[in-house]
């Protein structure tokens, strides 16, 4: 049951909500539903992650496991990135499409199991990885990022210490040769690796 948002087509009954939130100093409205991650509020980890990101206008961004879209949409609107947003969950993606329209941004949004259908390379990859889908999935997010980044590009994730931050950090060091703890807040770690070579 805990796993249901990491499914292509959640079968839980619809339960639409509208969230009105401030992210990166701007007001946003998001539609959410049952069967998607963190439907009642923008989860704390995502907010900590957002507040650690400072991208340039026109930078390309891949949001892996975008859910109903708060991260990619906020970064598109406030920082002017060219966002690509993917998720395995079709219900989340329908919401992300609606939310992009509601918030007047035009990211590329499509269904993909992690990097399966993602082409091209990006300046930045971000993820609030689906911890409940298991460690192997989280590690696929970290490993797969490398080949989808430009040289000098970076992967930034949020993960709770008790849900595997130390092993994620070790994995990122293994894949990238570096990993910085950008921030720690209430047990959440923001980890960043740069593709140096």
Steps between C-alpha positions, in 0.01 A plus 500: 500500500782740587635429155197610306628831367789313338263330256409579141126516567400537865157347561402702806181704474550859388513760775593834343651778708627844414814614679583870515865538598794736485815351348818697432312814602223460240138389535396174337186294471524121457231240446574171679317168530512169680762258367767768472782587738435761769156610384405712803803731495834552330711262706771649717782325313394652167489845658849461645624379161342793314656752733847358423466543123620807317493440126552739212226600260505268199683218682360157416356304788377142537264435793500122558189375680329838464168395654235770449779739411585747777878497453527525122211746478636729773847501344354568153298795626746659742844415359407469133645152444401283204352213699437141398288311752453123511319255725379141479158598639251606229262656750781718635594600145145605412507721808845635407365598155205679659724666758740626233203663323358645824840653582569623143812298421572258216737225613529175305307238701484130412475151642829321556618241749799701624723565195345237272349746247724798573722616215757776500713651772434768758675765707323380813315192625294514817306232683308437817544127434224246569648356820213255546570346160820360655871566512567353156264754337657788693845383389378481138403869527856577615682278248288595201554872557863489391434428133227765484716790620726737310857533627481735794134406551368389835263259671328627816274278710323513834498195724443444869790372708288215636384408148847451362686832465836342595468222239373747237800725570737204464330402173528853362869511592542167325324619181627860482820494707354775722198578715438807711251522785350836401268521798359301790161595641290294743658174385476584129824510304547692176771318305667631185745342258665670204595324177862603478630267230 
